[in-house]
Amino acid sequence: MALALCLFFRINLVFGQISNIPYTQSFEENFVAGTQVQFLPHWWANEVGNSSRIYRSTTGANSGSAALVAEPTTTFTADIRLLLDASSLEEASLGFWARSAGNGTGTRASRLLLSFSADGGASFSNPVAVGGETAFPNADTDYQLYSFNLPPALMQNPDAVIRWQVRRSEEGSGTAARILLDDVAVTAEGADLALLSAEARSRTEILLLFNRTVERTSAEDISNYSLSPLTEIRSATLQADNPRQVLLEVAPLHPDNYTLTATGIIPAAAGDALSPTSLSFVYTPGPQYRDVVINEIFADPNPKGTLRPQPVVLPTAADAEFVELFNASDTPYNLQDLRLSGGRLPDFVLAPGAYVLLVPAGRQEPYAAYGPVAEVQGWKNLSNSGGSLQLTHSSGGIVLDSLSYTLNWYREAGKAEGGWSLEQINPYSQCSQPLNWRASADAKGATPAAPNAVLDTTPDNSPPQLLQAVAAGPQQVVLLFDEYVSPLALTSAEVVLEPPLPVTALQHRGQQVVVVLEAPLQQDSNYSIRLEGFRDCSGNAAATLTAAVITPKAAEAGDLQINEIMYNPLAGAPEWVELYNPTADYLNLQGWYLGLREGSVKSSAILSSELLLLAPKAFLVLTPNPGAVQAAFPQSPAASFVQLSGFPNLRNSGDTLVLLTPSFQPAEVAPFSDALHHPLLSDRRGVSLERIDPARPALLRANWTSAASPDWGSPGLPNLQARSLEPGTAVLTIEPEVVEPTPDGVDDVAFIHYHLPRPGLSGTLYIFDAGGREINRLANNQLLGQTGILNWNGTNNAGERVRNGYYIVVLSVFGVDGYQQQWRKTIVVTSWL
């Protein structure tokens, strides 16, 4: 056998040696499979396969699109050799990049051994453990550069061989790590300076490799480089860990063929400057955020709630949960390069536009009939009430998708109780946002390995608009948009403040972007901000956006009002409370509380521990489930809703709401009960209480009434019953003078204003019919304020609706000094048929 190997090697030495130095190999060409095989020109291995032993992988490369992978086992040690004609070399060095990749559930590391032969492979030097004994654990690690001087025995030798061996460690158990090898370079020392390679490492980085160490000043002079198509080169940095490499920072690249030209670079040792040298490379984006997306989540398979799938056909066991992936890109992805919240995925190629179900180990069979299923080693159980999921790629730990789901994402309370999946609406969106999810609409409760029942890819052609720019702190400006902005856009977006202040970071928060400044904002300066390059989740690019930077006011008692209360919603729907800012200022509600009180405060929830902005004359809806409220009131603006953790439990029988300042002092108190509803409203479920006049106190009973039909509520919008209750100059006025107590929320109540000529009077307010009979008495010999308001809802003293017709309102007053006076006004009761 040894003789056969020697003969094999001698033949390959004649036909396959490298003599052209410098030499680089990035394994972009396909390998020839076989045993004792020359799998590439100049390269030999003991066993080359398609996906085992020694093979070429198109994922996990250090540069380009491929790397060499060696996978040792109990019976297999990888043997990889590079054949080299070093007869013209006096000094040379070897450099290569290597890392480990996780392989199965075993705990064994692998060892990478390097040795050299000067006699064509008949004998080798003692092997050296590259990186030491623990450099390649059975886990995904980052690439490291390893450099070696070739031994003197190889110099001026036509039969030189470089050998890499990959052997599993004896320590640990089970499978051993895979080792990936990439970007091998052999360089002659003392030769003329040459540019060996140019590789796009990211959209904004190009890594250059020279055959020799280069001098820093010339290497970092950007005028020594140019790119075609014309692209700005912003900086050049000599790499401290490898002074033969220079990292160029450039304006964002686009998928294309590029040519880089370098000139004037000086070697660190003696030698001539680099003459103009051009190299071509192709920029193809590597794994990108949302290439592969988490598309469906079946966290609670047990249909135990009030709303159940019909019929129940999917598995219902607690461990029958699944996560569905969808490949939204044009590139196939091998699952073994992905991790779901740290769990390992098997060897399975997910084609563009294809689905796969991820399930716990041993739970593949229940879903096998629905489509591709992959078991996850290290599966983390899905919480029924919500949790976080992250899909990452082994290439640098790139995040492909990340989300934190809650019960609110279902938007249908009955479906949140079990048996229904969460489905993504548009998998091609560049954002993983709550509004892009809802409960499955499929009758069986989920759509495993198939298009989602709620799928909607209707294009959004409107770019994002900047609503506000708010100074949230001394060195922070918060940008508020009308929709989610793409986190990918922030890498190339431009933000400019005037007067100038350098920007150090942009932080993505959905519809908000936090601009972090290098220095504090000056209090006596008025700032404006200009934005370039912002995009929404559909990729629509905004034109130049500008805004004045607003400095919000910290809300004080009297600035904020309770404006609408839904305390008795329809079955399964959430409660909510609407706040209103009647001022002309932007209010910061950070640290405020909403609570209930019964003598003292008995429960409370903080609105936000961070900036929470409420614009002038704007509304804010607090609820435990914004999605469900918006589904019930689709006309309400989504930006008005805030999810309030610990939302107080509003009793259907009535209670007292209280707004509390950050110092926990009551700012406004609003009692609520059915007594504030219109008495002719037979069913108050699903009907909110609306404040009539924000200028009048919340404690005034006459300042609340039922919301109008057909919506029976107006969260985030002006109240349907809103009107001014400010009395006029006349002693007695009625608004409206024609009432229609149906009740449908339209002119159901007459507001009777009085403005008495003097204070300290007592009085009675009567309602008489056209025949002079008393129908109702709204005040009975009670002390009246000089101004006030009383409501009549078209009922008699027994609470029954009166007949249509004319009625007389009589206000009779008297004083302790004998003063007496009486005023009359006509009102009409009608109904529209």
Number of C-alpha atoms within 10 A of each C-alpha: 6 8 9 10 13 15 14 15 22 17 10 19 21 12 11 20 20 20 16 12 18 20 15 19 15 20 22 18 13 13 20 16 17 15 13 17 18 24 23 17 14 19 22 24 22 19 22 26 15 14 13 14 19 29 22 24 19 15 19 26 27 23 20 22 17 22 26 21 27 28 24 24 19 12 7 14 19 21 20 22 21 21 27 26 24 24 14 14 20 16 18 22 17 17 17 19 21 26 25 27 25 24 23 18 16 15 19 22 28 28 28 26 19 20 19 24 22 23 16 23 20 15 13 16 12 11 14 16 17 18 15 11 15 14 18 29 23 24 21 22 19 17 19 16 15 14 16 13 13 20 15 13 12 24 19 16 19 22 22 26 28 21 22 21 20 25 25 24 22 11 11 13 12 13 22 32 31 30 29 25 24 26 22 19 22 23 24 21 17 16 18 14 23 19 23 19 19 25 20 22 19 17 19 17 20 21 20 23 21 21 27 25 18 24 16 18 12 19 27 19 14 17 14 16 21 17 17 12 12 11 13 16 19 12 14 25 18 22 14 9 9 15 18 21 24 22 21 24 19 18 15 14 19 13 10 11 12 20 15 20 18 21 18 17 25 21 24 16 11 11 12 13 16 17 15 13 14 16 16 15 16 15 19 17 15 20 21 14 19 23 22 30 26 23 27 29 25 26 25 25 23 21 22 15 14 12 17 19 19 10 9 14 10 20 15 16 11 13 16 19 24 27 22 23 22 25 23 20 18 10 15 16 21 18 18 19 22 24 22 23 15 16 15 21 22 18 13 15 14 19 17 16 14 18 23 25 26 25 26 20 12 11 18 19 9 13 20 13 11 13 12 18 23 23 19 22 19 16 17 14 14 19 14 18 14 14 14 12 19 16 23 22 25 21 20 14 15 15 20 19 22 20 15 13 20 17 21 24 24 25 24 23 21 20 26 28 21 24 26 30 29 30 28 28 22 20 27 22 21 23 25 25 18 17 16 17 24 24 28 27 19 15 15 17 26 24 23 26 24 16 18 22 17 19 16 13 12 7 10 12 11 14 19 24 19 20 14 20 24 22 20 21 14 13 17 20 24 22 23 22 19 16 19 23 29 24 21 19 19 19 14 14 13 15 19 15 19 13 12 10 15 12 17 11 15 20 13 18 15 18 18 19 20 19 22 19 19 13 13 12 18 11 9 6 9 13 20 16 18 14 18 18 17 27 24 27 23 21 21 17 19 17 14 13 16 19 17 15 20 18 19 18 14 16 21 15 13 11 17 22 24 24 26 29 28 25 26 23 18 14 10 14 18 23 24 28 22 22 21 23 23 17 14 11 18 20 22 21 24 18 20 23 22 25 22 23 18 11 7 7 16 10 17 21 17 19 23 18 11 11 19 16 22 22 18 14 13 18 26 23 25 25 23 20 26 24 26 22 25 18 13 17 16 12 13 18 13 17 15 19 23 19 17 19 14 15 21 19 14 20 12 15 11 15 17 18 24 24 24 25 21 18 9 14 13 17 17 20 19 23 16 24 15 18 12 17 19 24 19 18 16 9 7 20 16 19 24 26 31 29 29 24 19 19 14 14 18 21 14 12 16 20 25 26 24 28 30 22 13 9 16 21 26 21 30 25 17 16 19 19 23 17 14 14 19 14 19 13 11 11 17 20 20 21 18 15 16 19 22 21 26 19 21 18 21 15 19 24 23 22 23 21 22 24 18 19 11 10 13 12 21 19 19 18 22 18 26 19 18 12 9 10 11 15 17 20 16 14 16 12 13 12 16 18 15 15 17 15 20 16 16 21 23 29 17 17 13 8 12 12 16 18 14 14 13 15 23 20 23 18 20 19 20 17 15 9 7 6 9 13 12 13 13 15 15 17 19 16 20 17 13 5 3
